[in-house]
């Protein structure tokens, strides 16, 4: 009997069902903390803890769902293409914002963690946290962090950015839709992009572009910046 | 629908081929996204050849992060041991990236452009 609930099919059906319910709850109440990714992850963690099903068992099915992250990132070319005119008009603003945001992300995540006494492996796992999952995991591996921990932190970052990002951007005085989309994509990758898409096609396109460019910027900047600041991190 | 799925996987494959060929630490999906945008811009691919499946995938982007997100469960002990550092760095750094990216973009955005 237990093997039935340990089959990949069960994990897939469960994940889709939970996500469906979470999406409906969000559609009904529209509260930022009812973010469907956040709700789904919390519900599934509680489910695994309650039933004692191992994460590895769950992920045998879960990986089939998360596999589609790859094609979904490719598909972000469509909203980007539909807003290519906005990209052309703002190339300099976009490039400068991503470079500034990417460098800020790597230095602040590693620097704050080191100041707060994190172990070296945790500091290096945190550094690429604003990049999208596969990029961040690759960077963590290259730096000597823990890729799976990075994946967990990347997703927590995405959820955080999607939940409080829109509120915080208004607080920070950001009014432009282009800047809003870029900031959500740069800080909170795909989960931020899913949130940005609720605002409109310009926000979605800019967030998808920022996810892509910030991923590349982080891959290039993280090893350089961390090497430059290595004595500080090593001292932690 | 199947046709647009083919186009997306074709570009994912091309992206992975380029990533491997160049030996860069950027995943094939990100390069595939750039290549597909270029192909659409050059009219090598028509929008309607890719849009049905692309819309389905992008509308459900959040779903694909759920299973690895559940993986947080594996790190409860480490997260508890270094909670202040991990949570502090994650929250502050995320706010900083939002503010810096947003403000720089807004400052440099050309007036009369996209607003």
Boltz contact constraints between the chains, C-beta under 6 A:
constraints:
  - contact:
      token1: [A, 15]
      token2: [B, 66]
      max_distance: 6.0
  - contact:
      token1: [A, 19]
      token2: [B, 63]
      max_distance: 6.0
  - contact:
      token1: [A, 36]
      token2: [B, 62]
      max_distance: 6.0
  - contact:
      token1: [A, 37]
      token2: [B, 62]
      max_distance: 6.0
  - contact:
      token1: [A, 37]
      token2: [B, 65]
      max_distance: 6.0
  - contact:
      token1: [A, 40]
      token2: [B, 66]
      max_distance: 6.0
  - contact:
      token1: [A, 41]
      token2: [B, 66]
      max_distance: 6.0
  - contact:
      token1: [A, 41]
      token2: [B, 69]
      max_distance: 6.0
  - contact:
      token1: [A, 41]
      token2: [B, 70]
      max_distance: 6.0
  - contact:
      token1: [A, 44]
      token2: [B, 70]
      max_distance: 6.0
  - contact:
      token1: [A, 45]
      token2: [B, 70]
      max_distance: 6.0
  - contact:
      token1: [A, 45]
      token2: [B, 73]
      max_distance: 6.0
  - contact:
      token1: [A, 55]
      token2: [B, 73]
      max_distance: 6.0
  - contact:
      token1: [A, 55]
      token2: [B, 74]
      max_distance: 6.0
  - contact:
      token1: [A, 59]
      token2: [B, 67]
      max_distance: 6.0
  - contact:
      token1: [A, 62]
      token2: [B, 67]
      max_distance: 6.0
  - contact:
      token1: [A, 65]
      token2: [B, 67]
      max_distance: 6.0
  - contact:
      token1: [A, 66]
      token2: [B, 64]
      max_distance: 6.0
  - contact:
      token1: [A, 66]
      token2: [B, 67]
      max_distance: 6.0
  - contact:
      token1: [A, 66]
      token2: [B, 68]
      max_distance: 6.0
  - contact:
      token1: [A, 68]
      token2: [B, 64]
      max_distance: 6.0
  - contact:
      token1: [A, 69]
      token2: [B, 64]
      max_distance: 6.0
  - contact:
      token1: [A, 70]
      token2: [B, 12]
      max_distance: 6.0
  - contact:
      token1: [A, 70]
      token2: [B, 29]
      max_distance: 6.0
  - contact:
      token1: [A, 71]
      token2: [B, 8]
      max_distance: 6.0
  - contact:
      token1: [A, 71]
      token2: [B, 12]
      max_distance: 6.0
  - contact:
      token1: [A, 71]
      token2: [B, 57]
      max_distance: 6.0
  - contact:
      token1: [A, 72]
      token2: [B, 57]
      max_distance: 6.0
  - contact:
      token1: [A, 72]
      token2: [B, 61]
      max_distance: 6.0
  - contact:
      token1: [A, 72]
      token2: [B, 64]
      max_distance: 6.0
  - contact:
      token1: [A, 73]
      token2: [B, 29]
      max_distance: 6.0
  - contact:
      token1: [A, 73]
      token2: [B, 33]
      max_distance: 6.0
  - contact:
      token1: [A, 74]
      token2: [B, 8]
      max_distance: 6.0
  - contact:
      token1: [A, 74]
      token2: [B, 11]
      max_distance: 6.0
  - contact:
      token1: [A, 74]
      token2: [B, 12]
      max_distance: 6.0
  - contact:
      token1: [A, 74]
      token2: [B, 29]
      max_distance: 6.0
  - contact:
      token1: [A, 74]
      token2: [B, 32]
      max_distance: 6.0
  - contact:
      token1: [A, 74]
      token2: [B, 33]
      max_distance: 6.0
  - contact:
      token1: [A, 74]
      token2: [B, 36]
      max_distance: 6.0
  - contact:
      token1: [A, 75]
      token2: [B, 8]
      max_distance: 6.0
  - contact:
      token1: [A, 75]
      token2: [B, 54]
      max_distance: 6.0
  - contact:
      token1: [A, 75]
      token2: [B, 57]
      max_distance: 6.0
  - contact:
      token1: [A, 75]
      token2: [B, 58]
      max_distance: 6.0
  - contact:
      token1: [A, 76]
      token2: [B, 33]
      max_distance: 6.0
  - contact:
      token1: [A, 76]
      token2: [B, 58]
      max_distance: 6.0
  - contact:
      token1: [A, 77]
      token2: [B, 33]
      max_distance: 6.0
  - contact:
      token1: [A, 77]
      token2: [B, 36]
      max_distance: 6.0
  - contact:
      token1: [A, 77]
      token2: [B, 37]
      max_distance: 6.0
  - contact:
      token1: [A, 78]
      token2: [B, 51]
      max_distance: 6.0
  - contact:
      token1: [A, 78]
      token2: [B, 54]
      max_distance: 6.0
  - contact:
      token1: [A, 80]
      token2: [B, 37]
      max_distance: 6.0
  - contact:
      token1: [A, 81]
      token2: [B, 37]
      max_distance: 6.0
  - contact:
      token1: [A, 81]
      token2: [B, 40]
      max_distance: 6.0
  - contact:
      token1: [A, 86]
      token2: [B, 114]
      max_distance: 6.0
  - contact:
      token1: [A, 89]
      token2: [B, 113]
      max_distance: 6.0
  - contact:
      token1: [A, 90]
      token2: [B, 109]
      max_distance: 6.0
  - contact:
      token1: [A, 90]
      token2: [B, 113]
      max_distance: 6.0
  - contact:
      token1: [A, 92]
      token2: [B, 108]
      max_distance: 6.0
  - contact:
      token1: [A, 93]
      token2: [B, 105]
      max_distance: 6.0
  - contact:
      token1: [A, 93]
      token2: [B, 108]
      max_distance: 6.0
  - contact:
      token1: [A, 93]
      token2: [B, 109]
      max_distance: 6.0
  - contact:
      token1: [A, 96]
      token2: [B, 104]
      max_distance: 6.0
  - contact:
      token1: [A, 96]
      token2: [B, 108]
      max_distance: 6.0
  - contact:
      token1: [A, 97]
      token2: [B, 101]
      max_distance: 6.0
  - contact:
      token1: [A, 97]
      token2: [B, 104]
      max_distance: 6.0
  - contact:
      token1: [A, 97]
      token2: [B, 105]
      max_distance: 6.0
  - contact:
      token1: [A, 100]
      token2: [B, 100]
      max_distance: 6.0
  - contact:
      token1: [A, 100]
      token2: [B, 104]
      max_distance: 6.0
  - contact:
      token1: [A, 101]
      token2: [B, 97]
      max_distance: 6.0
  - contact:
      token1: [A, 101]
      token2: [B, 100]
      max_distance: 6.0
  - contact:
      token1: [A, 101]
      token2: [B, 101]
      max_distance: 6.0
  - contact:
      token1: [A, 104]
      token2: [B, 96]
      max_distance: 6.0
  - contact:
      token1: [A, 104]
      token2: [B, 97]
      max_distance: 6.0
  - contact:
      token1: [A, 104]
      token2: [B, 100]
      max_distance: 6.0
  - contact:
      token1: [A, 105]
      token2: [B, 97]
      max_distance: 6.0
  - contact:
      token1: [A, 108]
      token2: [B, 93]
      max_distance: 6.0
  - contact:
      token1: [A, 108]
      token2: [B, 96]
      max_distance: 6.0
  - contact:
      token1: [A, 109]
      token2: [B, 89]
      max_distance: 6.0
  - contact:
      token1: [A, 109]
      token2: [B, 93]
      max_distance: 6.0
  - contact:
      token1: [A, 112]
      token2: [B, 88]
      max_distance: 6.0
  - contact:
      token1: [A, 112]
      token2: [B, 89]
      max_distance: 6.0
  - contact:
      token1: [A, 112]
      token2: [B, 92]
      max_distance: 6.0
  - contact:
      token1: [A, 113]
      token2: [B, 85]
      max_distance: 6.0
  - contact:
      token1: [A, 113]
      token2: [B, 89]
      max_distance: 6.0
  - contact:
      token1: [A, 116]
      token2: [B, 84]
      max_distance: 6.0
  - contact:
      token1: [A, 116]
      token2: [B, 85]
      max_distance: 6.0
  - contact:
      token1: [A, 116]
      token2: [B, 88]
      max_distance: 6.0
  - contact:
      token1: [A, 117]
      token2: [B, 85]
      max_distance: 6.0
  - contact:
      token1: [A, 118]
      token2: [B, 82]
      max_distance: 6.0
  - contact:
      token1: [A, 118]
      token2: [B, 85]
      max_distance: 6.0
  - contact:
      token1: [A, 122]
      token2: [B, 82]
      max_distance: 6.0
  - contact:
      token1: [A, 126]
      token2: [B, 89]
      max_distance: 6.0
  - contact:
      token1: [A, 130]
      token2: [B, 97]
      max_distance: 6.0
  - contact:
      token1: [A, 134]
      token2: [B, 27]
      max_distance: 6.0
  - contact:
      token1: [A, 135]
      token2: [B, 27]
      max_distance: 6.0
  - contact:
      token1: [A, 138]
      token2: [B, 25]
      max_distance: 6.0
  - contact:
      token1: [A, 149]
      token2: [B, 75]
      max_distance: 6.0
  - contact:
      token1: [A, 151]
      token2: [B, 68]
      max_distance: 6.0
  - contact:
      token1: [A, 152]
      token2: [B, 71]
      max_distance: 6.0
  - contact:
      token1: [A, 152]
      token2: [B, 72]
      max_distance: 6.0
  - contact:
      token1: [A, 152]
      token2: [B, 75]
      max_distance: 6.0
  - contact:
      token1: [A, 155]
      token2: [B, 65]
      max_distance: 6.0
  - contact:
      token1: [A, 155]
      token2: [B, 69]
      max_distance: 6.0
  - contact:
      token1: [A, 157]
      token2: [B, 90]
      max_distance: 6.0
  - contact:
      token1: [A, 157]
      token2: [B, 94]
      max_distance: 6.0
  - contact:
      token1: [A, 160]
      token2: [B, 94]
      max_distance: 6.0
  - contact:
      token1: [A, 161]
      token2: [B, 94]
      max_distance: 6.0
  - contact:
      token1: [A, 165]
      token2: [B, 98]
      max_distance: 6.0
  - contact:
      token1: [A, 168]
      token2: [B, 95]
      max_distance: 6.0
  - contact:
      token1: [A, 168]
      token2: [B, 98]
      max_distance: 6.0
  - contact:
      token1: [A, 169]
      token2: [B, 98]
      max_distance: 6.0
  - contact:
      token1: [A, 169]
      token2: [B, 102]
      max_distance: 6.0
  - contact:
      token1: [A, 172]
      token2: [B, 99]
      max_distance: 6.0
  - contact:
      token1: [A, 174]
      token2: [B, 102]
      max_distance: 6.0
  - contact:
      token1: [A, 174]
      token2: [B, 106]
      max_distance: 6.0
  - contact:
      token1: [A, 176]
      token2: [B, 106]
      max_distance: 6.0
  - contact:
      token1: [A, 176]
      token2: [B, 109]
      max_distance: 6.0
  - contact:
      token1: [A, 176]
      token2: [B, 115]
      max_distance: 6.0
  - contact:
      token1: [A, 178]
      token2: [B, 109]
      max_distance: 6.0
  - contact:
      token1: [A, 178]
      token2: [B, 114]
      max_distance: 6.0
  - contact:
      token1: [A, 179]
      token2: [B, 102]
      max_distance: 6.0
  - contact:
      token1: [A, 179]
      token2: [B, 105]
      max_distance: 6.0
  - contact:
      token1: [A, 179]
      token2: [B, 106]
      max_distance: 6.0
  - contact:
      token1: [A, 182]
      token2: [B, 101]
      max_distance: 6.0
  - contact:
      token1: [A, 182]
      token2: [B, 105]
      max_distance: 6.0
  - contact:
      token1: [A, 183]
      token2: [B, 98]
      max_distance: 6.0
  - contact:
      token1: [A, 183]
      token2: [B, 101]
      max_distance: 6.0
  - contact:
      token1: [A, 183]
      token2: [B, 102]
      max_distance: 6.0
  - contact:
      token1: [A, 186]
      token2: [B, 97]
      max_distance: 6.0
  - contact:
      token1: [A, 186]
      token2: [B, 101]
      max_distance: 6.0
  - contact:
      token1: [A, 187]
      token2: [B, 94]
      max_distance: 6.0
  - contact:
      token1: [A, 187]
      token2: [B, 97]
      max_distance: 6.0
  - contact:
      token1: [A, 187]
      token2: [B, 98]
      max_distance: 6.0
  - contact:
      token1: [A, 190]
      token2: [B, 61]
      max_distance: 6.0
  - contact:
      token1: [A, 191]
      token2: [B, 62]
      max_distance: 6.0
  - contact:
      token1: [A, 191]
      token2: [B, 65]
      max_distance: 6.0
  - contact:
      token1: [A, 194]
      token2: [B, 61]
      max_distance: 6.0
  - contact:
      token1: [A, 194]
      token2: [B, 62]
      max_distance: 6.0
  - contact:
      token1: [A, 212]
      token2: [B, 30]
      max_distance: 6.0
  - contact:
      token1: [A, 212]
      token2: [B, 33]
      max_distance: 6.0
  - contact:
      token1: [A, 215]
      token2: [B, 30]
      max_distance: 6.0
  - contact:
      token1: [A, 216]
      token2: [B, 26]
      max_distance: 6.0
  - contact:
      token1: [A, 219]
      token2: [B, 25]
      max_distance: 6.0
  - contact:
      token1: [A, 219]
      token2: [B, 26]
      max_distance: 6.0
